């Protein structure tokens, strides 16, 4: 493992995803999960997410679109929180999911919107209207 990439990745991953996410990932005691987390931190965060070509907000929105296309709700929820941390607004996030309906289908879009509403409520960004 490239220690420099890992450290850069950990700092960025913590900034985007938050301390709670990092603590949850670090709590896995088995060596297989630990190894996977080191790879993700070093390669995805320390190498790819750290590239200068796109602002973090744009990276977050693109990531949400791709995760919607792949139908990965386990990852979408965390990256919704990350997108908010990177300055994306709830309206921008929802717009990504609405846009995805045309390319990924409504089931994927609907699921992503439901997850977004859940995160927005958890963070106090959405009050029920009625």
Secondary structure, 3 states (H helix, E strand, C coil): CCHHHHHHHHHHHHHHHCHHHHHHHHCCCCHHHHHHHHHHHHHHHHHHCCCCCCCHHHHHHHHHHHHHHHCCHHHHHHHHHHHHHCCCCHHHHHHHHHHHHHHHCHHHHHHHHHHHHHHHHHCCCCCCCC
